[in-house]
C-alpha cells in the first residue's frame, strides 16, 4: 500500500507551501529523516524531512507549485511500484481536481510510463533557464545566499535553473568566485518596482504579505491595551559584566537572555499571561515557549525557545544563540517556528526609549523592551543616575485585565532588579 507524503505545517501560521526543489527523484530510496525537498513557507525557505521509509514512486506536486497544508505531494511504496502510480488509500487528500478530465483519459489510455523512460525524456529536452533582465530581482533562498557569500560568488552573475529563474544550490557548482573587494563595489540588485504617479511600488515578499495580514488581523480582532513600567537594570548590567569576565561561563549571556529567563519565571507565577483566546475562554498553556522576534531584511521571524520554565539562564543563552542563528541564516526547523506561548520584541540594540508591539496571535500578550539608558532616579531621597529600561506589555483585553498585566510587570521588575535569583 502506498504511503502518502503530505505538505506539513512548518510554522503556526503556514497555510500552504511552494515546492522550490525536489532533492529526491522517482525511484530513490527514502529513509526517515532524509531531506527530500526545499519548501517555501510564509516565513522562510525550509528543508522538508521524510517521516517514513520507502521508494519514491510518484511526485504529485511539481517544482514551483504551491499546495495547501495536508495535501498529498508524493507517494512512497515498494521498489517494484516505481513508475506505476499506486492507488492511494481512502483517506488520501485528493489532488485530482487539478488534473483536467481530458488529460486523465489520455493518461489512462497511454498507461503509466516507466521511471527510466520519464528521466530519458527529461534529459533529452532540458529546459533552458530564462535570461535575467537587467535590474531584475535575484531569486535565491537564504541558504543559497549564505553558500554564495562563503564561496565569494556574485549571485548577479549566476544563471538560475529553478522555477522562475531561482538560483538553486546546483547552480553554484563551478560558478566563478570574485574577490570580496570587487563584490562590494557591485551595487546590490534592487527588487522590481512599479511606477505610480506618486512614487514606486515595491512588491511584498511572501513573508511581508503574511506579516501584513496577521498584524492587521491582530489589531482588528484583539482589543489591545498597554501597561508600561521602568526597570532599574543596574544590577543586571553588573551581573552580565561578571558573567562575561568569568572563565567558567562559556555561553555569551546577553540582556535578551536575562529577559527570557525573567519572563519565564514571571509567567510561571502569572499563568494567565501564558495563554491564548479560544472564543469561549482562555487556554492556559502547560509549557512556557517564548518567541524571540528576529529582524530580517524584509520582515521578521519569531523563533521559539521551548520549555523555558525548565531551563537555566546558561541553558537559555546557549539554546537561544543557536536558535537565532538558524533564523538569521535561513535554516530554522519546524519546531523553531511553532508552539510559541509568549513573545519578546527587544529593540535594546537601538536608541529606542519606548515602543509598543502588536500581539502575535493567538497569544495573549507580547513584551516590548527598549534600550538601557542612564536616567536620573530618586533613591533614599537623593537623585542618582541609574541605568534603566522602559518595558511595555501589550495585552489582549479579551483574555487579560489591566491589573493582571500590572502584576506581571511588577514581578518582572522585581526579578530584573534583583537578578541573582535568575542564576538559581
N, C-alpha and C positions, 0 to 999 in steps of 0.2 A: 504494500500500500504506500502511496506517495505521502511524503511529509511536506507540509506547506511551510514556506519561508514567507513570513508576513513583514510588512513595514512596521518596525517597532516605534513606540513612543519614546523618543530620545530626550525629551525635556517635558516639563509640566505643561508647557503651552503649545507643544507641537501638534498640529492637526494634519499635516501632510509632509512628505519628504520627496526630494528630487534625487533620482539616481544620477550621480555625477559620473561614476565609472564602476563597472564590474571588474573586480580583481580576480575573479574566477570565471572560467568558461564552461560551457556544457561539456560534460564528460569528466571534469575534475573531481577528485576525491575530496570531500569536505569533512573536517573534524571539528568538534565543539571547540569554540574559541578562535577558529580561523577568521581572519578579516576577509570578508567576501565582497564588500562594496564600499564605496565612498558615497555618503548621502549628505545632501544639503538640507539642513533643517532651518527653522525660523531664527535660530540663534548662531549656528556655526556649521562648518563642514565637518562631518564626523565619520569615523570608521565604524562599519556595521559588523558585528561578530556573529558567527554561526552558533545557534543554540542546539543543533542536532548534527548527527553524523549521517553520511550517505554520499552518493554521487549526484552532482548537479545534473538533473535530467531535463530541466526546462527553465528558461528565463522568460518571465511574462512582462516585466517592466523594463523597458529599454533605457539606455543611457539618455539623459536629458528629459525623461518623462517624470512628471510629478504624480504621486499616488497618495491616497489618504492613509492615515494610520490604520492598521488592521487589514489592509488589502494584501492579497497574495501576490508576491513579486517573483517568486521562483518556486520550484519543486525539487525535492531530494528523493532519491529512490535507489534501487539496486543498479549495479553496473550494467546488467542486461537491459535495463529500461532506458539507457541513454539513447537519445534520438527518437524515442517513442513517447509521446505525451501521455502520461498516466492519467487515469480517471481520478479526479480529486474526490475526497470523501464528502459526505453530505454537508459537513459544517464549513466547507470552504467558502471564503468570501469571493463571490463570482466576479470575474473580470470580463465576462462575455459581452457586457454592454458596450465595451469599447471596440468590439470587432464587428464590422458590418456583416449582415446576413449573407450577402453575395460572396464575401471573402471566406466565410465559414464553409459555404457549399463548395467553393473552389478548393479549399484545403482538404475537405472530406474526400473529394474525387481524386485529388492528386496523391493523397496519403502522406504521412509524415516522412520527411527526408532524413537520411542518416546524418548523425552529427558531423562525420568526416566530410560528407558532401557539402553540408552547410558551410563548414570552415573553408573548403576549397573555393566555393563561390565567392565568399567574402574576400579571400586573399586575391582572387583573380580580378576583382573590381574594387580596389581600395578607394575610399573617398578622400579626395584632396581637400585639406582644410582651407577655408576661405582666407584670402589675404587680409591682413589687418589694415584698416584705413588709418590715415594719419590722424592722430589725436584721439583715436578710439580707445575706450577703456580696456585695460588689460584684465582679462578674467582668469583668476587663479585662486586656489584655496589658500588659507593661511599656512598650511603645511608646505605647499609648493613654494610659496614666497619665502618661507624660512630656509628651505633647502637651497633655493637660488641665492639667497643672501650669504649663506655659509660657503657656497662654492664660488661666489663672485660672479654670478651670471646675471646679465641685464635682461630682465623679462621682456622689455620692449623689443628685443631682437630675437625672441623665441617665437616660432610659429606654433600655436596651439592646435592640437588634433582632437580635443574634446568637443562636447556639444557647444555650438555657437562660437567655436574658436577658443574655448577654455584651455589653458595650459595645464597639462597633467604631468605627473612625475616622469613618465617615459620621455616626454619632450625635452627634459633637461639633460638626458643622456647624450653626450657628445656636444652639448652646447658650449660655445666659446666663453671662457671666463674673461672678465675685464678687470683691470686694476681698480682698486677701490676709489682712488682719486678720480679716475676717469668717470666712474659710475656716478660719483657725487655731482659731477658737472652736468650730467644729463638731467633736465628738468623732469619731475615726476609726471606721469601721464595723468591727464585730467579726465574725470568721468564725463560721459556725453551730456551735453546740456541743450535745452531748447530755449530759443529766444522768444521773449514776450515783449509787449510794448513797455513794460516797466522793469525788465531785467531778464535774468536767466533762471531757468528751472532745472534743478539738479534732481534727477530721478532717485527715489528712495531705494536702498537695498532691501532685501527680504527682512534683514534684522531690523532696519529702521522702520519698515512698514509694520512689523509686529509690535515694536515699542510704541509707535503712534497709536495703534488700535487699543492695546492693553492699558496704556496710561489714560486715554480718553475714556475707556470703559470704567476704569477705576474711579476717576473723578466724577463721572456721571452716576455711578451706581453706589459707591461707598461714600456716605456723608463724613467727610474728613473733619477732625478738629485737632488742634495742635497745642502741645504743652512744652514749654521751654525752661531750661534752668542753666545756671552757670556752675561749672565744676572746677574746683581748685586742683590742678594737676601737678602741683609742685612735688608731692611725694611720688607720684607716678613717674615724673621725669627723673627723680633721683634713683628710683628702683630700676628703670630701664638703663640708666647710665651704669649702675653697678653690674647689671647682668651683661652688658656689652664688654665691661672690663674684666669680667671673670673668665678665667681659662677653663672653667669646669662647665660652662654653658656653651654648647655647640650651636644651638639654634639662634638666629638673629631675631630677638624679640622686639617687635615694633609696638607703637601705640594701638594699632589696629588689633593686634593680638591681645593686648590688655583689655581692649574694649570687648572683644569677643568673649573672653573669659568672664568679665564682669557682667555682661549681658546674659550669659548662660546661667550664672548663679542667680541673678535677679529674676530671670524667667522661671527658674525652679521655685522661687519663693512667691512669684506672682503669675501663676499658670494661665490666668485668663488672657494674658497678652500673647501666650504661645498657643494661639487658637485660630480658627477660621470661621467665617459666617456660612451657615448651611441652609438658610432660608427659613427655618423654624427653630433655630437655636445656634449655639456656638459649639464647635467641635474642639475639645481640649486635646492637644497632641501629647502622646506619651514621650516622644523624643524631642530634644531641643536641637533643631537643624538650622544653623544660622547661615543665611546667604550673605556674601560679601560682594557688593557692587564693584565691578572692574570696568574701567573705561577702556574702550577700543576706538579705532579710528572713526567708525561711523555708527556709534551706539555704545552699548554696554552689555556685559554678561553678568549674571549673578550666580557664580558657582557656590555650591552649598557644602558647608562643613558639617558632617553628620555626627550625632551623638555627642554634642559639645558638653553636655552635663557630665559625661564620664571622662573627659579629657583634662589633663593637667595643662598649665599655662605653656610649658615647654612642648607638650604634645601638640597643642593648638598651633604654636609657632611653626613647628616642623611641617605639620599637615597643611596648614593654610598657605605656607610658602609654595609648596608643591602644587596645591590646588590653583592658586592664582597664576602660577607659571604655565600650567596646562591651558588655562583660559586665554592667556595673552598670546600663546604660540599656536592657538587653533587646534589644541589636542585635548579638549575636555571629554570626559567619559559620560555615558548616560547617567550614571549616579551623580556626577558632578553637577548636573543641571536639573536635578529632580529632588522633590521632597522637602523643600525649604519651609520652615515654620515662622521665621522672623528674618528681617533683613537689616543690615547696617550699610549706610551710604556715608562714607568718610571722605571729606574734602579737605582734611587737615594738611595735606601737602601743598595746598594753595593758600593765598592770603584771603581766605574766606572767613568772615566773622560769624555769619549766621545764615542758615538756609533751611528750607523745608523740603521734604521728599514726598513723592507720591507713593501710596501704599501699593505693594506688589501683590495683587490678588492671587489666591483667596486669603492671604494672610491678613491678620487683624491690625498690624502695626508695622512701622518702619522707623528706625532711628537715624537722624541726620546729625553728623558731628563735624565741627569746623576746626580751624587752626588753633593751636595752643599759643596764646599771646600773653605778654606782660601787661597786666592791668592793675590799677590801684584797688586795694581792698582794705576793709577795716578789720583789724584783729586786736581784741582786747582794748578797744578804744583808740588804737593807733592806726594810722594809714600806712600800709605797707604795699610793696609791689609783689604780686603773686602771678604765677603762670596759670591762667585759667582757660577753659574751653567751654564754648556755648554748645549745648545739645538740644535738639528739638525732636520730640516724639510725635509722629503723625498717627492718629488712631481712627479706626472705623467706628463711628458712633453707634452703629447697629450692634456691635459686639461689646464695646467699652464705653465707660463714662469718664468724665474729667478726673474724678477722684482716683479712679483705678490707674489712670495714666500718671497722675501726680505721685502716687505711692510707688510706682515702678521707678520713676526718675529719682525719687528720694533714696530708694535702695541702691540704685546705680551710682548716685553721688557719694553715698557712704562707702561703697566698695572701692571706687576710684580714688577717693581722698585718703583712704587707708588701705593701700594696695598690697600690703604684706600678706593679708589674708588670701589674696589670689594665688599665692605660691603654695598654699596648703593643698 
